[in-house]
Amino acid sequence: MIKTIYTDILTRLQSELNNTVKHYGLWNNQIGNEQIEKPFRFPALFIEFTDIPYRSEGYGSQKIDLGFSVHCVFSQLIQDLDMLDVVNQVGLTLHGFALDYSTNITRVSEVQDVDRDRLTDWVINFVCTITVDDAVPVQNMTQTTPTSLGVTAQLDIDNNVIRSGDGTI
């Protein structure tokens, strides 16, 4: 499921940012590992999944209250304040956007990481709720029939009030 989410977010970013961004990828601390990472062009966007808590919803369905971040990475040797336009465009592209299986994505915060030598890493944090219907295959689910409670009392229903017994209060 995470691969699908990643691909759908990536497709949205690529379609809206066209030629503005030169590289996209999955976050693996590329900046901290710059000396051993494959080179990439700037500006670059990396998607990081920060929190993936699953909760069961019954009948094999699960929900994920997903937190993810987009790292907007710029070279200070190349870019200037135009990088803030890219940051804003990323936020606007994803905020309010809904995947076929999610609530609207909400932008919750932004952080500028300035401790990166010659690079700027602007991190935009998002949240949404994902519905995972494929957690348990349907063939593995069992269907049960309701059991009788054995209640024999008659119900008197009048004036939208439900009572049991002989109708007296």
LOKOLTI-357838 format. One record per atom (N, C-alpha, C, O): x negated, y negated, z; chain; residue number from 1; residue in one letter. Coordinates in Angstrom, 3 decimals, always signed. Each point is the difference from the previous one (the first is absolute). Layout:
! residues N
c1,c2,c3,kette,nr,rest
X,Y,Z,A,NUM,a
...
***
This chain:
! residues 169
c1,c2,c3,kette,nr,rest
-0.819,+1.202,+0.000,A,1,m
+0.819,-1.202,+0.000,A,1,m
-0.861,-1.264,+0.000,A,1,m
+0.343,-0.982,-0.659,A,1,m
-1.456,+0.998,+1.392,A,2,i
-0.855,-1.182,+0.072,A,2,i
-0.572,-0.327,-1.376,A,2,i
-0.154,-1.171,-0.348,A,2,i
-0.161,+2.200,-0.432,A,3,k
-0.502,-0.224,-1.360,A,3,k
+1.042,-0.737,-0.835,A,3,k
-0.335,-0.915,-0.753,A,3,k
+1.596,+1.313,+0.888,A,4,t
+1.088,-0.648,-0.736,A,4,t
+0.147,-1.458,+0.437,A,4,t
+0.149,-0.892,-0.834,A,4,t
-0.192,+0.659,+2.136,A,5,i
+0.118,-1.366,+0.519,A,5,i
-1.148,-0.860,-0.531,A,5,i
+0.212,-1.110,-0.489,A,5,i
-1.420,+1.642,+0.595,A,6,y
-1.183,-0.723,-0.485,A,6,y
+0.150,-0.346,-1.484,A,6,y
-0.229,-1.140,-0.405,A,6,y
+0.611,+2.123,-0.391,A,7,t
+0.133,-0.204,-1.442,A,7,t
+1.059,-1.047,-0.322,A,7,t
-0.202,-0.835,-0.882,A,7,t
+1.326,+0.874,+1.588,A,8,d
+1.079,-0.957,-0.257,A,8,d
-0.391,-1.428,+0.394,A,8,d
+0.320,-0.953,-0.712,A,8,d
-1.008,+0.809,+1.840,A,9,i
-0.471,-1.331,+0.415,A,9,i
-1.049,-0.504,-0.990,A,9,i
+0.027,-1.163,-0.404,A,9,i
-0.934,+2.030,+0.023,A,10,l
-1.050,-0.361,-0.955,A,10,l
+0.601,-0.438,-1.337,A,10,l
-0.430,-0.999,-0.577,A,10,l
+1.413,+1.737,+0.089,A,11,t
+0.663,-0.341,-1.263,A,11,t
+0.652,-1.373,+0.084,A,11,t
-0.081,-0.789,-0.942,A,11,t
+0.726,+0.503,+2.066,A,12,r
+0.643,-1.313,+0.196,A,12,r
-1.049,-1.118,-0.037,A,12,r
+0.186,-1.010,-0.678,A,12,r
-1.280,+1.199,+1.408,A,13,l
-1.053,-1.018,+0.027,A,13,l
-0.604,-0.211,-1.386,A,13,l
-0.184,-1.138,-0.431,A,13,l
-0.124,+2.227,-0.264,A,14,q
-0.615,-0.103,-1.329,A,14,q
+0.932,-0.687,-0.998,A,14,q
-0.450,-0.797,-0.823,A,14,q
+1.737,+1.103,+0.894,A,15,s
+0.934,-0.591,-0.968,A,15,s
+0.205,-1.498,+0.250,A,15,s
+0.217,-0.760,-0.944,A,15,s
-0.283,+0.337,+2.199,A,16,e
+0.244,-1.409,+0.313,A,16,e
-1.263,-0.862,-0.061,A,16,e
+0.083,-1.197,-0.275,A,16,e
-1.245,+1.794,+0.528,A,17,l
-1.235,-0.787,+0.051,A,17,l
-0.795,+0.069,-1.300,A,17,l
-1.017,-0.679,-0.143,A,17,l
+1.473,+1.491,-0.801,A,18,n
-0.602,+0.116,-1.337,A,18,n
-1.514,-0.086,+0.009,A,18,n
-0.666,+0.867,+0.567,A,18,n
+0.117,-1.896,-1.185,A,19,n
-1.455,-0.127,-0.174,A,19,n
-0.672,-0.776,+1.131,A,19,n
-1.202,-0.257,-0.062,A,19,n
+1.951,-0.115,+1.086,A,20,t
-0.571,-0.788,+1.086,A,20,t
-0.972,+0.819,+0.837,A,20,t
-1.064,-0.488,+0.380,A,20,t
+1.432,+1.739,-0.091,A,21,v
-0.813,+0.874,+0.843,A,21,v
-0.792,+0.951,-0.895,A,21,v
+0.529,+0.541,-0.972,A,21,v
-1.806,-0.345,+1.312,A,22,k
-0.890,+0.810,-0.839,A,22,k
-0.145,+1.443,+0.466,A,22,k
-0.420,+0.854,-0.781,A,22,k
+0.759,-0.557,+2.047,A,23,h
-0.175,+1.362,+0.515,A,23,h
+1.062,+0.294,+1.052,A,23,h
+0.334,-0.858,+0.817,A,23,h
+0.197,+2.092,-0.849,A,24,y
+0.970,+0.473,+0.981,A,24,y
-0.502,+1.326,+0.558,A,24,y
-0.679,+0.757,-0.694,A,24,y
+1.017,-0.480,+1.957,A,25,g
-0.399,+1.282,+0.558,A,25,g
+0.599,+0.254,+1.369,A,25,g
+0.680,-0.851,+0.574,A,25,g
-0.948,+2.038,-0.069,A,26,l
+0.397,+0.387,+1.353,A,26,l
-1.114,-0.425,+0.945,A,26,l
-1.174,+0.264,-0.259,A,26,l
+1.539,-0.920,+1.350,A,27,w
-0.988,-0.541,+0.938,A,27,w
-0.791,+1.109,+0.680,A,27,w
+0.563,+0.955,+0.536,A,27,w
-1.876,-1.105,-0.571,A,28,n
-0.901,+0.919,+0.687,A,28,n
-1.182,-0.804,+0.547,A,28,n
-1.150,+0.433,-0.063,A,28,n
+1.463,-1.609,+0.597,A,29,n
-1.010,-0.924,+0.518,A,29,n
-1.094,-0.253,-1.041,A,29,n
-1.191,+0.074,+0.301,A,29,n
+1.614,-0.369,-1.515,A,30,q
-0.944,-0.239,-1.082,A,30,q
-0.955,-1.150,+0.320,A,30,q
-1.157,+0.024,-0.419,A,30,q
+1.622,-1.010,+1.143,A,31,i
-0.853,-1.142,+0.311,A,31,i
-1.080,+0.399,+1.006,A,31,i
-1.166,-0.352,-0.174,A,31,i
+1.540,+1.074,+1.210,A,32,g
-0.967,+0.446,+0.994,A,32,g
-0.993,+0.999,-0.558,A,32,g
-1.113,+0.133,+0.509,A,32,g
+1.513,+0.565,-1.550,A,33,n
-0.862,+1.010,-0.638,A,33,n
-0.483,-0.456,-1.373,A,33,n
-0.269,+0.818,-0.879,A,33,n
+0.164,-2.120,+0.710,A,34,e
-0.290,-0.559,-1.322,A,34,e
-1.280,+0.567,-0.617,A,34,e
-0.067,+0.173,-1.217,A,34,e
-0.938,+0.117,+2.025,A,35,q
-1.274,+0.483,-0.528,A,35,q
+0.104,+1.399,-0.598,A,35,q
-0.796,+0.360,-0.868,A,35,q
+1.773,+0.437,+1.323,A,36,i
+0.122,+1.372,-0.497,A,36,i
+1.253,+0.223,-0.849,A,36,i
+0.180,+1.078,-0.565,A,36,i
+0.677,-2.081,+0.474,A,37,e
+1.222,+0.102,-0.800,A,37,e
-0.304,-0.207,-1.477,A,37,e
-1.007,-0.606,-0.367,A,37,e
+1.898,+1.123,-0.469,A,38,k
-0.084,-0.308,-1.425,A,38,k
+0.306,-1.485,-0.170,A,38,k
+0.876,-0.524,+0.689,A,38,k
-1.567,-0.161,-1.581,A,39,p
+0.248,-1.432,-0.206,A,39,p
+1.422,-0.245,-0.509,A,39,p
+0.564,+0.821,-0.723,A,39,p
-0.005,-1.950,+1.108,A,40,f
+1.311,-0.403,-0.502,A,40,f
-0.033,-1.500,-0.265,A,40,f
-0.807,-0.731,+0.573,A,40,f
+1.699,+0.290,-1.451,A,41,r
+0.071,-1.409,-0.389,A,41,r
+0.958,-0.747,+0.909,A,41,r
+0.895,+0.586,+0.609,A,41,r
-1.105,-1.908,-0.529,A,42,f
+0.831,-0.860,+0.838,A,42,f
+0.899,-0.862,-0.861,A,42,f
-0.366,-0.335,-1.127,A,42,f
+1.525,-0.029,+1.624,A,43,p
+0.584,+0.407,+1.281,A,43,p
+0.482,+1.449,-0.050,A,43,p
+0.361,+0.527,-1.052,A,43,p
-0.371,+0.090,+2.228,A,44,a
+0.406,+1.401,+0.120,A,44,a
+1.092,+0.119,+1.064,A,44,a
+0.004,-0.731,+0.990,A,44,a
+0.919,+1.665,-1.215,A,45,l
+1.045,+0.294,+0.985,A,45,l
-0.129,+1.450,+0.425,A,45,l
-0.135,+0.893,-0.836,A,45,l
+0.179,-0.664,+2.150,A,46,f
-0.049,+1.346,+0.547,A,46,f
+1.188,+0.183,+0.929,A,46,f
+0.285,-0.860,+0.833,A,46,f
+0.406,+1.986,-0.980,A,47,i
+1.160,+0.305,+0.837,A,47,i
-0.455,+0.909,+1.133,A,47,i
-0.627,+1.035,-0.228,A,47,i
+0.955,-1.440,+1.464,A,48,e
-0.352,+0.780,+1.191,A,48,e
+1.280,+0.369,+0.746,A,48,e
+0.822,-0.862,+0.309,A,48,e
-0.670,+2.138,-0.031,A,49,f
+1.129,+0.451,+0.813,A,49,f
-0.443,-0.009,+1.449,A,49,f
-0.835,+0.804,+0.415,A,49,f
+1.409,-1.733,+0.354,A,50,t
-0.467,-0.219,+1.368,A,50,t
+0.725,+0.860,+1.018,A,50,t
-0.576,+0.366,+1.024,A,50,t
+1.825,-0.042,-1.291,A,51,d
+0.777,+0.757,+0.973,A,51,d
+1.061,+0.804,-0.756,A,51,d
+0.773,-0.555,-0.781,A,51,d
-0.747,+1.871,+1.024,A,52,i
+0.954,+0.858,-0.707,A,52,i
+0.709,+0.901,+1.014,A,52,i
-0.257,+1.203,+0.036,A,52,i
+1.149,-1.773,+0.792,A,53,p
+0.731,+0.834,+0.965,A,53,p
+1.274,+0.593,-0.620,A,53,p
+0.848,-0.734,-0.508,A,53,p
-0.724,+2.041,+0.554,A,54,y
+1.190,+0.693,-0.512,A,54,y
+0.994,+0.203,+1.135,A,54,y
-0.394,+0.211,+1.148,A,54,y
+1.695,-0.277,-1.473,A,55,r
+1.035,+0.374,+0.963,A,55,r
+1.058,+0.807,-0.734,A,55,r
+0.333,-0.272,-1.154,A,55,r
+0.182,+1.270,+1.853,A,56,s
+0.969,+0.896,-0.605,A,56,s
+1.385,-0.634,+0.012,A,56,s
+0.403,-0.618,+0.985,A,56,s
+0.314,+0.776,-2.085,A,57,e
+1.349,-0.543,-0.130,A,57,e
+1.052,+1.102,-0.112,A,57,e
+1.188,-0.301,-0.114,A,57,e
-1.594,+1.554,+0.142,A,58,g
+0.939,+1.109,-0.113,A,58,g
+0.145,+0.474,-1.427,A,58,g
-0.264,-0.742,-0.946,A,58,g
+0.682,+1.977,+0.800,A,59,y
+0.201,+0.643,-1.301,A,59,y
-1.250,-0.066,-0.878,A,59,y
+0.112,-0.063,-1.224,A,59,y
-1.288,+0.075,+1.826,A,60,g
-1.240,-0.001,-0.757,A,60,g
-0.488,-1.373,-0.414,A,60,g
-1.093,-0.125,-0.554,A,60,g
+1.877,-0.900,+0.811,A,61,s
-0.381,-1.359,-0.376,A,61,s
-0.870,-0.623,+1.085,A,61,s
+0.188,+0.258,+1.189,A,61,s
-1.139,-1.076,-1.614,A,62,q
-0.834,-0.741,+0.931,A,62,q
-0.062,-1.455,-0.429,A,62,q
+0.252,-0.334,-1.158,A,62,q
-0.590,-0.517,+2.098,A,63,k
-0.239,-1.413,-0.271,A,63,k
-1.431,-0.321,+0.409,A,63,k
-0.534,+0.579,+0.946,A,63,k
-0.070,-1.499,-1.663,A,64,i
-1.323,-0.505,+0.334,A,64,i
+0.141,-1.503,+0.203,A,64,i
+0.410,-0.716,-0.914,A,64,i
-0.748,+0.236,+2.108,A,65,d
-0.077,-1.438,+0.224,A,65,d
-1.415,-0.407,-0.409,A,65,d
-0.911,-0.053,+0.826,A,65,d
+0.751,-0.229,-2.098,A,66,l
-1.312,-0.146,-0.617,A,66,l
-0.579,-1.393,+0.182,A,66,l
+0.651,-1.006,-0.279,A,66,l
-1.886,+0.971,+0.751,A,67,g
-0.781,-1.223,+0.013,A,67,g
-1.132,+0.166,-0.994,A,67,g
-0.706,+1.007,+0.030,A,67,g
+0.524,-1.979,-0.908,A,68,f
-1.125,+0.063,-0.935,A,68,f
-0.549,-1.400,-0.225,A,68,f
+0.677,-1.002,+0.230,A,68,f
-1.914,+0.964,-0.681,A,69,s
-0.673,-1.277,-0.243,A,69,s
-0.546,-0.033,-1.417,A,69,s
-0.337,+1.028,-0.587,A,69,s
+0.261,-2.227,+0.065,A,70,v
-0.665,-0.211,-1.278,A,70,v
-1.203,-0.900,+0.275,A,70,v
+0.142,-1.131,+0.463,A,70,v
-1.324,+1.658,-0.758,A,71,h
-1.238,-0.767,+0.138,A,71,h
-0.247,-0.728,-1.317,A,71,h
-0.163,+0.629,-1.045,A,71,h
+0.138,-1.949,+1.105,A,72,c
-0.322,-0.823,-1.163,A,72,c
-1.461,-0.409,+0.168,A,72,c
-0.331,-0.802,+0.873,A,72,c
-0.530,+1.352,-1.707,A,73,v
-1.439,-0.186,+0.167,A,73,v
-0.532,-0.909,-1.105,A,73,v
+0.236,+0.222,-1.187,A,73,v
-0.959,-1.247,+1.618,A,74,f
-0.537,-0.997,-0.918,A,74,f
-1.491,-0.170,+0.248,A,74,f
-0.476,+0.170,+1.122,A,74,f
-0.247,-0.504,-2.167,A,75,s
-1.417,-0.325,+0.124,A,75,s
-0.124,-1.503,+0.158,A,75,s
+0.464,-0.758,-0.852,A,75,s
-1.082,+0.326,+1.930,A,76,q
-0.187,-1.437,+0.218,A,76,q
-0.956,-0.596,-1.025,A,76,q
-0.042,-1.216,-0.186,A,76,q
-0.721,+2.072,-0.474,A,77,l
-0.908,-0.497,-1.026,A,77,l
+0.736,-0.317,-1.293,A,77,l
-0.525,-0.699,-0.867,A,77,l
+1.755,+1.219,+0.741,A,78,i
+0.741,-0.169,-1.248,A,78,i
+1.258,-0.845,+0.215,A,78,i
+0.196,-1.001,-0.689,A,78,i
+0.661,+1.396,+1.644,A,79,q
+1.285,-0.657,+0.179,A,79,q
-0.094,-1.201,+0.941,A,79,q
-0.923,-0.114,+0.806,A,79,q
+1.906,-0.774,-0.933,A,80,d
+0.131,-1.111,+0.922,A,80,d
+1.402,+0.041,+0.594,A,80,d
+0.519,+1.082,+0.272,A,80,d
+0.097,-2.224,-0.070,A,81,l
+1.317,-0.029,+0.640,A,81,l
+1.108,+0.621,-0.843,A,81,l
+1.107,+0.203,+0.497,A,81,l
-1.385,+0.102,-1.765,A,82,d
+0.994,+0.678,-0.830,A,82,d
+0.347,+1.373,+0.570,A,82,d
+1.045,+0.565,-0.319,A,82,d
-1.933,-0.032,+1.168,A,83,m
+0.281,+1.308,+0.605,A,83,m
+1.266,-0.061,+0.850,A,83,m
+0.696,+1.005,+0.147,A,83,m
-0.394,-2.172,+0.410,A,84,l
+1.213,-0.118,+0.820,A,84,l
+1.260,+0.146,-0.854,A,84,l
+1.036,+0.447,+0.491,A,84,l
-1.124,-0.821,-1.763,A,85,d
+1.129,+0.214,-0.911,A,85,d
+0.240,+1.495,-0.206,A,85,d
+1.146,+0.446,-0.055,A,85,d
-2.229,+0.326,-0.060,A,86,v
+0.122,+1.452,-0.160,A,86,v
+0.609,+0.607,+1.262,A,86,v
+0.883,+0.854,-0.085,A,86,v
-1.348,-1.287,+1.241,A,87,v
+0.548,+0.503,+1.273,A,87,v
+1.494,-0.283,+0.068,A,87,v
+0.784,+0.882,+0.352,A,87,v
-0.388,-2.093,-0.684,A,88,n
+1.418,-0.361,+0.030,A,88,n
+0.796,+0.834,-0.989,A,88,n
+1.103,+0.449,+0.312,A,88,n
-1.648,-0.238,-1.495,A,89,q
+0.699,+0.784,-1.028,A,89,q
+0.184,+1.453,+0.444,A,89,q
+1.047,+0.594,-0.258,A,89,q
-2.058,-0.013,+0.927,A,90,v
+0.131,+1.366,+0.516,A,90,v
+1.133,+0.059,+1.029,A,90,v
+0.842,+0.898,-0.047,A,90,v
-0.827,-1.854,+0.968,A,91,g
+1.058,-0.026,+1.015,A,91,g
+1.384,-0.123,-0.598,A,91,g
+0.926,+0.700,+0.408,A,91,g
-0.783,-1.597,-1.383,A,92,l
+1.302,-0.199,-0.640,A,92,l
+0.415,+1.194,-0.853,A,92,l
+1.190,+0.290,-0.130,A,92,l
-2.165,+0.401,-0.448,A,93,t
+0.288,+1.157,-0.851,A,93,t
+0.590,+1.147,+0.806,A,93,t
+0.903,+0.690,-0.472,A,93,t
-1.406,-0.481,+1.683,A,94,l
+0.474,+1.142,+0.792,A,94,l
+1.108,-0.353,+0.988,A,94,l
+0.851,+0.845,+0.281,A,94,l
-0.834,-2.073,+0.257,A,95,h
+1.022,-0.361,+0.984,A,95,h
+1.389,+0.019,-0.642,A,95,h
+0.239,-0.676,-1.002,A,95,h
+0.660,+1.443,+1.580,A,96,g
+1.364,+0.110,-0.517,A,96,g
+0.172,+1.075,-1.052,A,96,g
+1.128,+0.313,-0.382,A,96,g
-2.226,+0.262,-0.095,A,97,f
+0.070,+1.062,-1.001,A,97,f
+0.357,+1.313,+0.693,A,97,f
-0.533,+0.300,+1.069,A,97,f
+1.424,+0.480,-1.665,A,98,a
+0.387,+1.295,+0.565,A,98,a
-0.349,+1.106,-0.987,A,98,a
+0.276,-0.102,-1.195,A,98,a
-0.878,+1.145,+1.710,A,99,l
-0.228,+1.202,-0.789,A,99,l
+1.332,+0.753,-0.068,A,99,l
+0.919,-0.318,+0.755,A,99,l
-0.800,+1.288,-1.625,A,100,d
+1.258,+0.743,-0.137,A,100,d
+0.384,+0.723,+1.283,A,100,d
+1.169,+0.342,+0.179,A,100,d
-2.099,-0.106,+0.700,A,101,y
+0.195,+0.817,+1.196,A,101,y
-0.346,-0.777,+1.272,A,101,y
-0.305,+0.605,+1.029,A,101,y
+0.350,-1.952,-1.090,A,102,s
-0.407,-0.784,+1.167,A,102,s
+0.902,-1.197,+0.222,A,102,s
+0.791,-0.384,-0.862,A,102,s
-0.936,-0.196,+2.053,A,103,t
+0.601,-1.299,+0.254,A,103,t
-0.867,-1.053,-0.680,A,103,t
-1.068,+0.314,-0.525,A,103,t
+1.525,-1.552,+0.536,A,104,n
-0.822,-1.069,-0.573,A,104,n
-1.323,-0.094,+0.762,A,104,n
-0.036,+0.098,+1.227,A,104,n
-1.024,-0.288,-1.963,A,105,i
-1.314,-0.200,+0.609,A,105,i
-0.030,-1.411,+0.591,A,105,i
+0.439,-0.962,-0.630,A,105,i
-0.965,+0.859,+1.846,A,106,t
-0.068,-1.286,+0.680,A,106,t
-1.452,-0.357,+0.295,A,106,t
-0.739,+0.797,+0.578,A,106,t
+0.343,-1.981,-0.972,A,107,r
-1.337,-0.501,+0.352,A,107,r
+0.071,-0.495,+1.444,A,107,r
+0.844,-0.831,+0.334,A,107,r
-1.736,+1.346,+0.524,A,108,v
+0.069,-0.356,+1.422,A,108,v
-1.158,-0.868,+0.472,A,108,v
+0.155,-0.742,+0.970,A,108,v
-1.315,+0.812,-1.626,A,109,s
-1.121,-0.838,+0.429,A,109,s
-1.102,+0.003,-1.045,A,109,s
-0.033,+0.838,-0.902,A,109,s
-0.871,-1.804,+1.052,A,110,e
-1.196,-0.085,-0.828,A,110,e
-1.180,-0.320,+0.899,A,110,e
+0.132,-0.745,+0.971,A,110,e
-1.283,+1.309,-1.297,A,111,v
-1.214,-0.238,+0.775,A,111,v
-1.159,-0.189,-0.964,A,111,v
-0.194,+0.808,-0.909,A,111,v
-0.570,-1.864,+1.100,A,112,q
-1.206,-0.205,-0.798,A,112,q
-1.186,+0.555,+0.772,A,112,q
-0.298,-0.459,+1.103,A,112,q
-0.373,+1.437,-1.673,A,113,d
-1.192,+0.588,+0.616,A,113,d
-1.207,-0.748,-0.551,A,113,d
-0.379,+0.190,-1.156,A,113,d
-0.222,-1.037,+1.984,A,114,v
-1.090,-0.859,-0.463,A,114,v
-1.379,+0.563,+0.324,A,114,v
-1.011,-0.615,-0.341,A,114,v
+0.955,+1.751,+0.983,A,115,d
-1.282,+0.580,+0.394,A,115,d
-0.457,+1.020,-1.050,A,115,d
-0.270,+1.154,+0.331,A,115,d
+0.185,-1.575,-1.581,A,116,r
-0.314,+0.929,-1.089,A,116,r
-1.116,-0.504,-0.897,A,116,r
-0.010,+0.324,-1.187,A,116,r
-0.931,-1.104,+1.706,A,117,d
-1.151,-0.479,-0.753,A,117,d
+0.459,-0.819,-1.196,A,117,d
+0.520,-1.100,+0.185,A,117,d
-0.691,+1.594,-1.390,A,118,r
+0.323,-0.771,-1.210,A,118,r
+1.397,+0.292,-0.538,A,118,r
+0.357,-0.460,-1.084,A,118,r
+0.430,+1.219,+1.833,A,119,l
+1.344,+0.378,-0.444,A,119,l
+1.061,-0.555,+0.938,A,119,l
-0.255,-0.245,+1.179,A,119,l
+1.448,+0.052,-1.727,A,120,t
+1.168,-0.344,+0.808,A,120,t
+0.997,+1.136,-0.124,A,120,t
+0.343,+0.426,-1.103,A,120,t
+0.116,+0.059,+2.245,A,121,d
+1.012,+1.064,+0.037,A,121,d
+1.240,-0.577,+0.662,A,121,d
+0.032,-0.191,+1.216,A,121,d
+0.984,-0.086,-2.017,A,122,w
+1.252,-0.540,+0.506,A,122,w
+0.974,+1.164,+0.087,A,122,w
+0.321,+0.618,-1.014,A,122,w
+0.151,-0.313,+2.220,A,123,v
+0.837,+1.176,+0.233,A,123,v
+1.445,-0.448,+0.214,A,123,v
+0.288,-0.821,+0.870,A,123,v
+0.611,+1.377,-1.680,A,124,i
+1.432,-0.283,+0.128,A,124,i
+0.668,+1.271,+0.514,A,124,i
-0.158,+1.068,-0.592,A,124,i
+0.906,-1.178,+1.694,A,125,n
+0.641,+1.157,+0.634,A,125,n
+1.493,+0.031,-0.326,A,125,n
+0.688,-1.020,+0.038,A,125,n
-0.213,+2.218,-0.359,A,126,f
+1.387,+0.212,-0.398,A,126,f
+0.600,+1.158,+0.798,A,126,f
-0.726,+0.844,+0.524,A,126,f
+2.065,-0.811,-0.437,A,127,v
+0.718,+1.130,+0.588,A,127,v
+1.237,+0.303,-0.838,A,127,v
+0.543,-0.877,-0.671,A,127,v
-0.112,+2.127,+0.724,A,128,c
+1.265,+0.423,-0.581,A,128,c
+0.342,+1.365,+0.579,A,128,c
-0.827,+0.618,+0.670,A,128,c
+2.019,-0.158,-0.921,A,129,t
+0.421,+1.328,+0.441,A,129,t
+0.231,+0.858,-1.230,A,129,t
+0.747,-0.365,-0.908,A,129,t
-1.405,+1.513,+0.900,A,130,i
+0.062,+0.923,-1.124,A,130,i
+0.887,+1.181,+0.384,A,130,i
-0.091,+0.498,+1.122,A,130,i
+0.941,-0.045,-2.032,A,131,t
+0.795,+1.203,+0.201,A,131,t
-0.667,+1.149,-0.742,A,131,t
-0.236,-0.076,-1.206,A,131,t
-0.063,+1.145,+1.946,A,132,v
-0.644,+1.182,-0.580,A,132,v
+1.025,+1.129,+0.037,A,132,v
+0.266,+0.567,+1.060,A,132,v
+0.305,-0.245,-2.209,A,133,d
+1.015,+1.049,-0.059,A,133,d
-0.576,+1.367,-0.325,A,133,d
+0.716,+0.999,+0.060,A,133,d
-1.970,-0.937,-0.396,A,134,d
-0.585,+1.271,-0.402,A,134,d
-0.814,+0.661,+1.109,A,134,d
-0.837,+0.860,-0.275,A,134,d
+1.077,-1.259,+1.532,A,135,a
-0.790,+0.538,+1.111,A,135,a
+0.247,+1.492,+0.205,A,135,a
-0.936,+0.743,+0.297,A,135,a
+2.170,-0.297,-0.449,A,136,v
+0.336,+1.415,+0.139,A,136,v
+0.767,+0.418,-1.249,A,136,v
+1.039,-0.588,-0.301,A,136,v
-1.519,+1.583,-0.431,A,137,p
+0.721,+0.445,-1.192,A,137,p
+1.414,+0.467,+0.348,A,137,p
+0.218,+0.633,+1.033,A,137,p
+0.728,-0.949,-1.897,A,138,v
+1.401,+0.331,+0.243,A,138,v
+0.195,+1.503,+0.212,A,138,v
+0.833,+0.393,+0.816,A,138,v
-1.579,+0.457,-1.529,A,139,q
+0.188,+1.437,+0.139,A,139,q
-0.400,+0.510,+1.387,A,139,q
+0.402,+1.097,+0.389,A,139,q
-1.186,-1.873,+0.360,A,140,n
-0.392,+0.412,+1.346,A,140,n
+0.968,-0.477,+1.071,A,140,n
-0.155,+0.335,+1.174,A,140,n
+1.148,-1.113,-1.572,A,141,m
+0.964,-0.509,+0.967,A,141,m
+1.133,+1.000,+0.148,A,141,m
+0.351,+0.675,-0.967,A,141,m
+0.217,-0.566,+2.132,A,142,t
+1.135,+0.887,+0.226,A,142,t
+1.239,-0.841,+0.248,A,142,t
-0.063,-1.058,+0.625,A,142,t
+1.166,+1.533,-1.112,A,143,q
+1.254,-0.694,+0.199,A,143,q
+0.771,+0.734,+1.077,A,143,q
+0.123,+1.224,-0.044,A,143,q
+0.392,-1.956,+1.000,A,144,t
+0.783,+0.607,+1.070,A,144,t
+1.437,-0.479,-0.101,A,144,t
+0.264,-1.099,-0.486,A,144,t
+0.643,+1.912,+0.937,A,145,t
+1.408,-0.386,+0.034,A,145,t
+0.321,-0.501,+1.397,A,145,t
-0.567,+0.488,+0.978,A,145,t
+1.458,-1.443,-0.874,A,146,p
+0.352,-0.514,+1.324,A,146,p
+0.612,+1.111,+0.859,A,146,p
+0.736,+0.853,-0.496,A,146,p
-1.045,-0.882,+1.755,A,147,t
+0.587,+0.970,+0.918,A,147,t
+1.180,-0.630,+0.707,A,147,t
+0.030,-1.209,+0.229,A,147,t
+0.949,+2.044,+0.118,A,148,s
+1.188,-0.471,+0.695,A,148,s
-0.341,-0.278,+1.460,A,148,s
-0.752,+0.739,+0.636,A,148,s
+1.324,-1.821,-0.130,A,149,l
-0.206,-0.340,+1.407,A,149,l
+1.018,+0.695,+0.903,A,149,l
-0.144,-0.014,+1.222,A,149,l
+1.142,+0.605,-1.803,A,150,g
+1.003,+0.712,+0.783,A,150,g
+0.966,-0.918,+0.733,A,150,g
+0.572,+0.412,+1.010,A,150,g
-0.369,-1.637,-1.475,A,151,v
+0.931,-0.938,+0.633,A,151,v
+1.394,+0.322,-0.492,A,151,v
+0.237,+0.077,-1.206,A,151,v
+0.702,+0.114,+2.147,A,152,t
+1.361,+0.370,-0.381,A,152,t
+1.011,-1.105,+0.246,A,152,t
+1.163,+0.159,-0.371,A,152,t
-1.550,-1.263,+0.975,A,153,a
+0.947,-1.073,+0.319,A,153,a
+0.479,-0.679,-1.275,A,153,a
-0.749,-0.111,-0.971,A,153,a
+2.010,-0.347,+0.976,A,154,q
+0.556,-0.744,-1.119,A,154,q
-0.399,-1.463,+0.135,A,154,q
-0.139,-0.511,+1.111,A,154,q
-0.046,-0.162,-2.248,A,155,l
-0.350,-1.410,+0.010,A,155,l
+1.209,-0.815,-0.397,A,155,l
+0.695,+0.330,-0.961,A,155,l
-0.442,-1.406,+1.708,A,156,d
+1.022,-0.984,-0.354,A,156,d
-0.736,-1.219,-0.531,A,156,d
-0.815,-0.598,+0.703,A,156,d
+1.103,+0.230,-1.947,A,157,i
-0.680,-1.141,-0.593,A,157,i
+1.057,-1.022,-0.365,A,157,i
+0.869,+0.247,-0.836,A,157,i
-0.961,-1.426,+1.494,A,158,d
+0.913,-1.079,-0.312,A,158,d
-0.680,-1.339,+0.296,A,158,d
-0.856,-0.094,+0.880,A,158,d
+1.247,-0.927,-1.621,A,159,n
-0.556,-1.339,+0.178,A,159,n
-1.529,-0.012,+0.013,A,159,n
-0.609,-0.724,+0.788,A,159,n
-0.012,+1.523,-1.657,A,160,n
-1.450,+0.072,-0.128,A,160,n
-0.710,+0.383,+1.291,A,160,n
-1.205,-0.210,+0.137,A,160,n
+1.964,+0.781,+0.824,A,161,v
-0.613,+0.448,+1.240,A,161,v
+0.093,+1.518,+0.011,A,161,v
+1.078,+0.555,-0.214,A,161,v
-2.173,+0.112,+0.457,A,162,i
-0.006,+1.466,+0.025,A,162,i
+0.016,+0.443,+1.447,A,162,i
-0.855,-0.392,+0.793,A,162,i
+1.864,+1.236,-0.448,A,163,r
+0.088,+0.542,+1.349,A,163,r
+0.284,+1.478,-0.121,A,163,r
+0.480,+0.461,-1.035,A,163,r
-0.765,+0.265,+2.054,A,164,s
+0.356,+1.406,-0.007,A,164,s
+1.012,+0.234,+1.125,A,164,s
+0.053,-0.748,+0.976,A,164,s
+0.710,+1.759,-1.131,A,165,g
+0.998,+0.319,+1.039,A,165,g
+1.401,-0.224,-0.516,A,165,g
+0.280,+0.215,-1.179,A,165,g
+0.607,-0.651,+2.072,A,166,d
+1.425,-0.113,-0.354,A,166,d
+0.393,-1.395,-0.457,A,166,d
+1.187,-0.246,-0.212,A,166,d
-2.100,-0.655,+0.054,A,167,g
+0.323,-1.316,-0.497,A,167,g
+0.182,-1.036,+1.093,A,167,g
+0.174,-1.180,-0.305,A,167,g
-0.206,+1.576,+1.548,A,168,t
+0.145,-0.986,+1.086,A,168,t
-1.364,-0.487,+0.421,A,168,t
-1.002,+0.701,-0.135,A,168,t
+0.982,-1.884,+0.636,A,169,i
-1.274,-0.580,+0.450,A,169,i
-0.218,+0.251,+1.469,A,169,i
-1.018,-0.415,+0.553,A,169,i
***
